[in-house]
Amino acid sequence: MSAFDKIKLGLEEAIAYEKGTLEAKTTKLSVTPVDTFRPEEIRAIRLRTGLTQVVFAKYMGVSVKTVEAWEAGRNHPEGTACRLLTLTRNDPSFPVRSGIIIH
């Protein structure tokens, strides 16, 4: 199918939808809540990866002081950091497998 044909088909479908003769295709997605982590969990995740605080901080995209604060309970990761911690907790090889950490 040519680009013109694809565009034409898309426009025809849009017109049919507006006229009520075509039902829209929908996809339902759900997103799991962001996990929270206790200091000992963060340290355990880091140790399972075999990374030092320095390398783990680079992997997480934060400073070493931030990792130290997380592990000491003085601060807590949020948002994207928690998502990355979840991926790493679920698969300790993720840092290497994803290409973020290169041996």
NORJO-V133445 format. One record per run of one state. SS is the DSSP state (H for helix, E for strand, L for the rest). FROM is the first residue (numbers start at 0). TO is the last residue. If there is no record, write none. Layout:
SS,FROM,TO + SS,FROM,TO
This chain:
L,0,1 + H,2,18 + L,19,37 + H,38,48 + L,49,51 + H,52,59 + L,60,62 + H,63,71 + L,72,77 + H,78,89 + L,90,92 + H,93,96 + L,97,102
